Amino acid sequence: MSTQRRATLRIQGTVQGVSYRESARQEALRLGLSGWVRNRSDGSVEAMVEGEPGALEDFIRWCHSGPRMARVADVARTDGQASGEFRTFTVERTS
């Protein structure tokens, strides 16, 4: 039985134009997580991330501050079962 978990995140604040997505990709890869991150047309950033629960929580904590120039106002999360569909962590196109 897999202990992998999934979290879908919506990060709001000053999170576009501050290297948030690339920094999130690097942090996710450092933690051994998979999934994606993308800008949303409303100015927020969305991420879907899968991995071990401890690493997932570390990533979510990181999302609350993000890279140096980011100003995060809120991180909304939805938890679920990992699907195993991702092989790495990528930056996706704006939705």
VEXDO-293128 format. One line per field, with one value per atom (N, C-alpha, C, O): y, x, z negated; atom name. Coordinates in nm, 4 decimals, padded with zeros to 6 digits. Layout:
# residues N
north: (Y ...)
east: (X ...)
up: (Z ...)
at: (CA ...)
***
This chain:
# residues 95
north: (-00.1198 00.0000 00.1249 00.1362 00.2168 00.3387 00.4383 00.4534 00.5053 00.6130 00.7481 00.8519 00.7468 00.8714 00.9449 00.8840 01.0779 01.1629 01.2674 01.2892 01.3314 01.4395 01.5614 01.5504 01.6782 01.8047 01.8950 01.9069 01.9577 02.0601 02.1928 02.2099 02.2860 02.4126 02.5302 02.5282 02.6334 02.7610 02.8656 02.8903 02.9272 03.0244 03.1635 03.1902 03.2519 03.3870 03.4902 03.4659 03.6048 03.7139 03.7639 03.7535 03.8179 03.8582 03.7354 03.7157 03.6534 03.5245 03.5038 03.3992 03.6017 03.5950 03.7033 03.8138 03.6704 03.7653 03.7723 03.8658 03.6731 03.6712 03.5364 03.5010 03.4617 03.3297 03.2256 03.1301 03.2433 03.1491 03.0081 02.9109 02.9971 02.8637 02.7892 02.6725 02.8536 02.7861 02.7522 02.6453 02.8413 02.8129 02.6957 02.6116 02.6907 02.5789 02.4483 02.3448 02.4526 02.3324 02.2826 02.1632 02.3725 02.3339 02.2766 02.1776 02.3376 02.2890 02.1511 02.0623 02.1333 02.0035 01.8940 01.7848 01.9232 01.8241 01.7940 01.6784 01.8957 01.8762 01.7813 01.7007 01.7920 01.7106 01.5749 01.4938 01.5495 01.4216 01.4111 01.3014 01.5252 01.5291 01.5342 01.5681 01.5006 01.5093 01.5877 01.6079 01.6316 01.7072 01.8250 01.8172 01.9347 02.0531 02.1789 02.1737 02.2922 02.4242 02.5134 02.5013 02.6033 02.6939 02.8226 02.8266 02.9277 03.0533 03.0361 02.9591 03.1086 03.1142 03.2552 03.3513 03.2662 03.3962 03.4974 03.6174 03.4519 03.5440 03.5998 03.6724 03.5659 03.6169 03.5240 03.5523 03.4128 03.3165 03.2112 03.2094 03.1251 03.0115 02.8861 02.8819 02.7843 02.6570 02.5480 02.5495 02.4542 02.3419 02.2137 02.2125 02.1058 01.9726 01.8937 01.8803 01.8420 01.7802 01.6480 01.6357 01.5487 01.4170 01.3728 01.4065 01.2972 01.2410 01.1924 01.1823 01.1622 01.1173 01.2288 01.3461 01.1939 01.2960 01.3988 01.5179 01.3569 01.4525 01.5530 01.6725 01.5044 01.5931 01.6853 01.8022 01.6330 01.7130 01.8286 01.9421 01.7999 01.9052 02.0080 02.1274 01.9634 02.0565 02.1497 02.2697 02.0948 02.1748 02.2765 02.3931 02.2337 02.3240 02.4367 02.5514 02.4057 02.5101 02.6095 02.7307 02.5558 02.6428 02.7344 02.8524 02.6816 02.7600 02.8811 02.9799 02.8748 02.9871 03.1082 03.2195 03.0874 03.2011 03.2157 03.3273 03.1034 03.1077 03.1708 03.1819 03.2125 03.2762 03.4156 03.4694 03.4709 03.5963 03.7107 03.7832 03.7286 03.8425 03.8194 03.9134 03.6975 03.6671 03.7236 03.7374 03.7555 03.7961 03.7119 03.7480 03.6009 03.5067 03.5524 03.5753 03.5652 03.6057 03.4850 03.4873 03.3791 03.2625 03.1404 03.1511 03.0248 02.8964 02.8079 02.7618 02.7848 02.6940 02.5564 02.5446 02.4523 02.3182 02.2216 02.2332 02.1257 02.0144 01.8885 01.8742 01.7978 01.6747 01.5599 01.5589 01.4632 01.3467 01.2332 01.2426 01.1263 01.0105 01.0375 01.0944 00.9974 01.0109 00.9155 00.8042 00.9601 00.8769 00.8102 00.7103 00.8664 00.8127 00.8500 00.7941 00.9438 00.9790 01.0658 01.0760 01.1280 01.2197 01.1512 01.0733 01.1807 01.1240 01.2251 01.1875 01.3535 01.4607 01.5785 01.5634 01.6944 01.8138 01.9187 01.9532 01.9700 02.0596 02.1920 02.2032 02.2909 02.4185 02.4074 02.3833 02.4251 02.4131 02.5512 02.6537 02.5513 02.6763 02.7356 02.6636 02.8648 02.9363 02.8772 02.8438 02.8643 02.8141 02.9268 02.9041)
east: (00.0851 00.0000 00.0887 00.1826 00.0571 00.1358 00.1026 -00.0127 00.2063 00.1851 00.1841 00.1725 00.1964 00.1982 00.0657 -00.0410 00.0757 -00.0423 -00.0386 00.0650 -00.1521 -00.1630 -00.2217 -00.3105 -00.1716 -00.2309 -00.2439 -00.1516 -00.3589 -00.3802 -00.3825 -00.4572 -00.2995 -00.2800 -00.3186 -00.2967 -00.3767 -00.4001 -00.3302 -00.3686 -00.2268 -00.1455 -00.1820 -00.1760 -00.2198 -00.2607 -00.1693 -00.1075 -00.1624 -00.0776 00.0063 -00.0357 00.1238 00.2169 00.3019 00.4097 00.2504 00.3133 00.3420 00.3939 00.3091 00.3442 00.4472 00.4396 00.5433 00.6487 00.7591 00.8392 00.7636 00.8646 00.9381 00.9960 00.9361 01.0005 00.9390 01.0061 00.8118 00.7473 00.7423 00.7772 00.6989 00.6827 00.8149 00.8227 00.9182 01.0476 01.1060 01.1646 01.0907 01.1379 01.0617 01.1203 00.9308 00.8495 00.8938 00.9003 00.9241 00.9711 01.1007 01.1157 01.1925 01.3210 01.3016 01.3655 01.2144 01.1886 01.1232 01.1603 01.0265 00.9592 01.0584 01.0569 01.1433 01.2421 01.3402 01.3780 01.3816 01.4720 01.4106 01.4806 01.2781 01.2069 01.1629 01.1061 01.1884 01.1496 01.0026 00.9469 00.9383 00.7961 00.7736 00.8642 00.6529 00.6175 00.4879 00.4154 00.4599 00.3382 00.3660 00.4524 00.2936 00.3104 00.2722 00.2089 00.3129 00.2762 00.2487 00.3148 00.1506 00.1182 00.0567 -00.0026 00.0725 00.0025 -00.1427 -00.1753 -00.2289 -00.3697 -00.4002 -00.3343 -00.4991 -00.5309 -00.5791 -00.5793 -00.6199 -00.6648 -00.5499 -00.5736 -00.4243 -00.3084 -00.2554 -00.1526 -00.3254 -00.2788 -00.1899 -00.1751 -00.1321 -00.0540 -00.1217 -00.1664 -00.1294 -00.1903 -00.0848 -00.0022 -00.0878 00.0054 -00.0678 -00.1557 -00.0304 -00.0744 00.0521 00.1378 00.0639 00.1897 00.1628 00.0684 00.2477 00.2348 00.3670 00.4740 00.3582 00.4781 00.4546 00.3408 00.5638 00.5572 00.4999 00.5294 00.4181 00.3513 00.4452 00.4141 00.5578 00.6498 00.7046 00.7106 00.7451 00.7971 00.6878 00.7130 00.5665 00.4528 00.4278 00.4057 00.4312 00.4113 00.5239 00.4989 00.6478 00.7604 00.7380 00.7640 00.6901 00.6638 00.5533 00.5654 00.4471 00.3357 00.3815 00.3404 00.4656 00.5217 00.6021 00.5919 00.6830 00.7604 00.6670 00.6970 00.5553 00.4609 00.4056 00.3675 00.4009 00.3495 00.4424 00.4001 00.5691 00.6608 00.7085 00.7165 00.7404 00.7851 00.9222 00.9955 00.9573 01.0874 01.0913 00.9888 01.2088 01.2337 01.1400 01.0936 01.1116 01.0310 00.8798 00.8021 00.8377 00.6945 00.6376 00.7082 00.5105 00.4354 00.3082 00.2092 00.3109 00.1988 00.0935 00.1230 -00.0301 -00.1417 -00.2181 -00.2679 -00.2276 -00.3062 -00.2638 -00.2282 -00.2680 -00.2471 -00.3662 -00.3785 -00.4529 -00.5664 -00.5243 -00.4577 -00.5626 -00.5208 -00.6371 -00.7293 -00.6302 -00.7232 -00.6393 -00.5540 -00.6614 -00.5839 -00.6562 -00.7788 -00.5773 -00.6357 -00.5358 -00.4234 -00.5781 -00.4923 -00.4035 -00.4482 -00.2803 -00.1886 -00.2317 -00.2774 -00.2167 -00.2512 -00.1282 -00.1394 -00.0107 00.1112 00.1299 00.2166 00.0501 00.0548 00.1746 00.2075 00.2397 00.3494 00.4839 00.5016 00.5783 00.7132 00.8128 00.9156 00.7825 00.8709 00.7830 00.6614 00.8422 00.7665 00.7934 00.9089 00.6887 00.7041 00.6317 00.5407 00.6741 00.6041 00.5131 00.5594 00.3825 00.2842 00.2442 00.2784 00.1720 00.1224 00.0122 -00.0537 -00.0080 -00.1119 -00.2475 -00.2769 -00.3307 -00.4674 -00.5675 -00.6874)
up: (00.0000 00.0000 00.0000 -00.0788 00.0889 00.1039 -00.0069 -00.0471 -00.0545 -00.1515 -00.0825 -00.1477 00.0503 00.1260 00.1101 00.1030 00.1047 00.0948 00.2054 00.2682 00.2286 00.3274 00.2600 00.1753 00.2980 00.2545 00.3762 00.4567 00.3881 00.4895 00.4142 00.3179 00.4599 00.3892 00.4771 00.5982 00.4150 00.4827 00.3980 00.2836 00.4552 00.3829 00.4337 00.5537 00.3412 00.3780 00.3140 00.2103 00.3777 00.3320 00.4488 00.5640 00.4204 00.5258 00.5580 00.5020 00.6498 00.6786 00.8273 00.8662 00.9099 01.0514 01.0804 01.0267 01.1657 01.1996 01.0956 01.0958 01.0060 00.8992 00.8949 00.7922 01.0051 01.0163 00.9235 00.8843 00.8880 00.7966 00.8565 00.7895 00.9821 01.0421 01.0524 01.0138 01.1032 01.1169 00.9797 00.9622 00.8836 00.7482 00.6870 00.6188 00.7117 00.6617 00.7270 00.6606 00.8560 00.9258 00.8628 00.8367 00.8388 00.7792 00.6390 00.6034 00.5595 00.4236 00.4278 00.3511 00.5167 00.5284 00.5682 00.5114 00.6646 00.7073 00.5949 00.5755 00.5210 00.4076 00.3047 00.2434 00.2867 00.1886 00.2445 00.1714 00.3731 00.4327 00.4662 00.4684 00.4925 00.5239 00.6746 00.7507 00.7166 00.8580 00.8716 00.7742 00.9944 01.0211 01.1115 01.1989 01.0917 01.1758 01.0990 00.9935 01.1558 01.1041 01.2244 01.3275 01.2112 01.3227 01.2706 01.1628 01.3500 01.3228 01.3626 01.4530 01.2942 01.3329 01.3809 01.3412 01.4654 01.5249 01.4208 01.4482 01.3023 01.1974 01.1131 01.0165 01.1495 01.0780 00.9697 00.9083 00.9459 00.8466 00.9134 01.0356 00.8329 00.8807 00.8291 00.7145 00.9126 00.8766 00.8877 00.9790 00.7950 00.7999 00.7642 00.6779 00.8318 00.7947 00.7673 00.8546 00.6469 00.6057 00.5355 00.4574 00.5645 00.5043 00.4450 00.4957 00.3371 00.2776 00.1365 00.0907 00.0680 -00.0710 -00.1577 -00.1346 -00.2572 -00.3392 -00.4013 -00.3998 -00.4553 -00.5181 -00.4192 -00.4480 -00.3015 -00.1972 -00.1462 -00.1170 -00.1354 -00.0901 -00.1876 -00.1452 -00.3167 -00.4169 -00.4113 -00.4275 -00.3887 -00.3748 -00.2557 -00.2648 -00.1445 -00.0250 -00.0531 -00.0155 -00.1182 -00.1470 -00.2401 -00.2224 -00.3386 -00.4238 -00.3404 -00.3593 -00.2469 -00.1589 -00.0792 -00.0613 -00.0318 00.0491 -00.0253 00.0375 -00.1567 -00.2355 -00.2322 -00.2636 -00.1943 -00.1800 -00.0362 00.0151 00.0299 00.1687 00.1818 00.0835 00.3033 00.3250 00.2614 00.2194 00.2555 00.1840 00.2224 00.1344 00.3490 00.3941 00.3815 00.3978 00.3531 00.3419 00.2121 00.1123 00.2157 00.0972 00.0965 00.1600 00.0255 00.0251 -00.0746 -00.1919 -00.0262 -00.1118 -00.1647 -00.2773 -00.0838 -00.1247 -00.0445 00.0728 -00.1085 -00.0409 -00.0766 -00.1900 00.0205 00.0010 00.0499 00.1527 -00.0230 00.0144 00.0119 -00.0689 00.1029 00.1076 00.1116 00.1992 00.0197 00.0123 00.0815 00.0927 00.1276 00.1912 00.2017 00.1524 00.2663 00.2898 00.4101 00.5097 00.4007 00.5143 00.6254 00.5990 00.7486 00.8639 00.9245 00.9955 00.8960 00.9549 01.1004 01.1676 01.1509 01.2933 01.3315 01.4497 01.2342 01.2651 01.2451 01.1515 01.3334 01.3225 01.2679 01.2116 01.2844 01.2384 01.1980 01.1864 01.1766 01.1407 01.2465 01.2713 01.3093 01.4236 01.4029 01.3207 01.4789 01.4890 01.6098 01.7213 01.5875 01.6951 01.7468 01.6879 01.8567 01.9143 01.8280 01.7529 01.8382 01.7645 01.7958 01.9106 01.6926 01.7149 01.7077 01.7240)
at: (N CA C O N CA C O N CA C O N CA C O N CA C O N CA C O N CA C O N CA C O N CA C O N CA C O N CA C O N CA C O N CA C O N CA C O N CA C O N CA C O N CA C O N CA C O N CA C O N CA C O N CA C O N CA C O N CA C O N CA C O N CA C O N CA C O N CA C O N CA C O N CA C O N CA C O N CA C O N CA C O N CA C O N CA C O N CA C O N CA C O N CA C O N CA C O N CA C O N CA C O N CA C O N CA C O N CA C O N CA C O N CA C O N CA C O N CA C O N CA C O N CA C O N CA C O N CA C O N CA C O N CA C O N CA C O N CA C O N CA C O N CA C O N CA C O N CA C O N CA C O N CA C O N CA C O N CA C O N CA C O N CA C O N CA C O N CA C O N CA C O N CA C O N CA C O N CA C O N CA C O N CA C O N CA C O N CA C O N CA C O N CA C O N CA C O N CA C O N CA C O N CA C O N CA C O N CA C O N CA C O N CA C O N CA C O N CA C O N CA C O N CA C O N CA C O N CA C O N CA C O N CA C O N CA C O N CA C O)
***
